[in-house]
Amino acid sequence: MAYIIRRLQPTDAAALYRLRQSPGVVRNTLQQPFQSLAATQAFLDNYSETSHALVACTDDGELVGCGGLHPSGHSPRRRHAALFFLFVRDDWQGKGVGSALLRAVLDYADNWLDLKRIELDAVHDNHGAIALYERFGFRHEGVSRGFNLREGVYEDAVLMARLRFREGELGAPRGESPDQAGERMPAGSAFSLRHAEPGDAAGMAALMAYDSTYGNTLQLPYPSPAIWQKRLAKHGGTVLVACDEGGTIIGHCGAWAPSDNPRVAHIIGVGITVSPAWQGRGVGSALLSAMVQQVRDYQPYRRMELTAFAGNTPAIALYRKLGFQQEALLTGYAYQAGQYRDCVQMSLWLK
């Protein structure tokens, strides 16, 4: 059956509202039942220019499916990747709507956006959708444990990606950075932990000025204290810092909720950096242990997750020591030192 594919428009609010409330859509995506038509209209009126949504319509204009791409985070080092989404109305599933939308979205991604990596997550028992993605070249990368709250149960999600890297663009895992070879602090050197304050912006920027700190995160070189000032002032999560005896910041650990969607409200992300001179001296272990304890004992989150470059073996070893388990190998996940490199996704179940 042929469908008309066009861009999603603000005038589609009522049709999108009905589509998103289909029982099968609610069950197999991150949608909520009993949504508001007014909220759907506001969502479309303010739809981000960096997201791209297409709809499938019948010959008489009936909207029966929606699919598209969202940016994979805000870092420029991930601008080659996008998150794919797809909804098909229950009574139109199995009639080629998903295939038509997926084909159109991939053409858009390849020929007009030049995206290298299209990624998605699918509920583990949504076998029809998983088979569809496999037919269009998506491959399995791993499983996120307890990712999606559905009907009172935390369900696993299958992580998949469709890759389009050109020859030479994918790099091997990067080993130790040059600035890690400098003089290190003696073992047993004293340091202390505290919560970050807005006045720590200059210290945070100085910490992130090393290749081995910004390079192994999604940050950019030449960090600005002004940017860190804004981040610390508006940060919605928890940021801990480690300081030496003189009060200089030598490491930090941040935890934040990656989404405001209620169905993944049990997830908290975490990231950590340590100054090259203090790496291997227990700073990272102390920071991450303190963060895990604080979140486990005093916050409602159940799943803590992170990504690490596959070549950052000391960090991966630390995460494993503290109980994190590797869930997926994400091919070409982020840009690092001139090439797209693999990352591992890891998680810790807190409760």
FENMO-V343031 format. One record per backbone hydrogen bond with DSSP energy under -1.0 kcal/mol. CO is the residue of the C=O (numbers start at 0). NH is the residue of the N-H. E is the energy in kcal/mol with one decimal. If there is no record, write none. Layout:
CO;NH;E / CO;NH;E
//
This chain:
3;56;-2.5 / 5;54;-3.1 / 8;11;-2.2 / 9;12;-1.2 / 11;15;-3.0 / 12;16;-2.6 / 13;17;-1.8 / 14;18;-2.2 / 15;19;-2.7 / 18;21;-1.4 / 21;25;-2.5 / 22;26;-2.2 / 23;27;-1.9 / 35;39;-2.0 / 36;40;-2.4 / 37;41;-2.4 / 38;42;-2.4 / 39;43;-2.1 / 40;44;-2.5 / 41;45;-1.4 / 43;46;-1.3 / 47;50;-1.2 / 51;68;-2.7 / 52;7;-2.4 / 53;66;-2.5 / 54;5;-1.9 / 55;63;-2.6 / 55;64;-1.0 / 56;3;-2.8 / 57;60;-2.2 / 61;57;-2.1 / 63;88;-2.4 / 64;55;-2.2 / 65;86;-3.2 / 66;53;-3.5 / 67;84;-2.0 / 68;51;-2.6 / 69;82;-3.2 / 70;72;-1.6 / 74;77;-2.1 / 75;78;-1.3 / 76;334;-2.2 / 77;80;-1.8 / 79;115;-2.2 / 79;116;-1.8 / 80;71;-1.2 / 81;118;-2.8 / 82;69;-2.4 / 84;67;-2.1 / 86;65;-2.7 / 88;91;-2.3 / 89;92;-1.3 / 91;94;-1.1 / 95;99;-2.2 / 96;100;-2.4 / 97;101;-2.8 / 98;102;-2.6 / 99;103;-1.9 / 100;104;-2.8 / 101;105;-2.4 / 102;106;-1.9 / 103;107;-2.1 / 104;108;-2.5 / 105;109;-2.6 / 106;110;-2.6 / 107;111;-1.5 / 108;114;-2.1 / 115;163;-2.7 / 116;81;-2.0 / 117;161;-2.9 / 118;83;-3.1 / 119;159;-2.3 / 121;157;-3.4 / 122;125;-2.4 / 124;126;-1.7 / 125;129;-2.2 / 126;130;-2.4 / 127;131;-1.9 / 128;132;-2.5 / 129;133;-2.2 / 130;134;-1.9 / 131;135;-1.1 / 132;137;-2.4 / 133;136;-1.7 / 138;160;-1.9 / 140;328;-1.6 / 141;158;-2.8 / 143;156;-2.1 / 147;154;-3.4 / 149;152;-1.9 / 152;149;-3.0 / 154;147;-2.3 / 155;123;-2.0 / 156;143;-2.7 / 157;121;-2.1 / 158;140;-3.0 / 158;141;-1.2 / 159;119;-2.3 / 160;138;-2.8 / 161;117;-2.4 / 165;168;-2.2 / 168;339;-2.4 / 176;179;-1.8 / 177;180;-1.6 / 185;188;-1.6 / 191;242;-2.8 / 193;240;-3.0 / 196;199;-2.3 / 197;200;-1.1 / 199;203;-2.6 / 200;204;-2.4 / 201;205;-2.2 / 202;206;-2.0 / 203;207;-1.8 / 205;208;-1.3 / 209;212;-1.3 / 209;213;-2.1 / 210;214;-1.5 / 213;216;-1.3 / 223;227;-1.9 / 224;228;-2.3 / 225;229;-1.8 / 226;230;-2.3 / 227;231;-2.7 / 228;232;-1.7 / 229;233;-2.0 / 230;234;-1.3 / 237;254;-2.7 / 238;195;-2.9 / 239;252;-2.6 / 240;193;-2.1 / 241;249;-3.1 / 241;250;-1.1 / 242;191;-2.3 / 243;246;-1.9 / 247;243;-2.2 / 249;274;-3.1 / 250;241;-2.7 / 251;272;-2.4 / 252;239;-3.0 / 253;270;-2.2 / 254;237;-2.3 / 255;268;-3.4 / 260;263;-1.9 / 261;264;-1.1 / 262;148;-2.3 / 263;266;-1.6 / 265;301;-2.5 / 265;302;-2.4 / 267;304;-2.1 / 268;255;-1.9 / 270;253;-2.3 / 272;251;-2.4 / 274;277;-1.7 / 276;184;-3.2 / 277;280;-1.4 / 281;285;-2.1 / 282;286;-2.6 / 283;287;-2.7 / 284;288;-2.3 / 285;289;-2.0 / 286;290;-2.2 / 287;291;-2.7 / 288;292;-2.3 / 289;293;-2.4 / 290;294;-2.6 / 291;295;-2.7 / 292;296;-2.5 / 293;297;-2.2 / 294;298;-1.6 / 301;349;-4.1 / 302;267;-2.6 / 303;347;-2.8 / 304;269;-1.7 / 305;345;-2.6 / 307;343;-3.1 / 308;311;-2.2 / 310;312;-1.8 / 311;315;-2.1 / 312;316;-2.4 / 313;317;-2.0 / 314;318;-2.5 / 315;319;-2.3 / 316;320;-2.1 / 317;321;-1.5 / 318;323;-2.6 / 319;322;-1.7 / 324;346;-1.9 / 326;142;-1.3 / 327;344;-2.4 / 329;332;-1.2 / 329;342;-2.1 / 333;340;-3.0 / 335;338;-1.3 / 338;335;-3.0 / 339;170;-2.9 / 340;333;-1.7 / 341;309;-2.2 / 342;329;-3.4 / 343;307;-2.1 / 344;326;-3.4 / 344;327;-1.4 / 345;305;-2.2 / 346;324;-2.8 / 347;303;-2.7
//
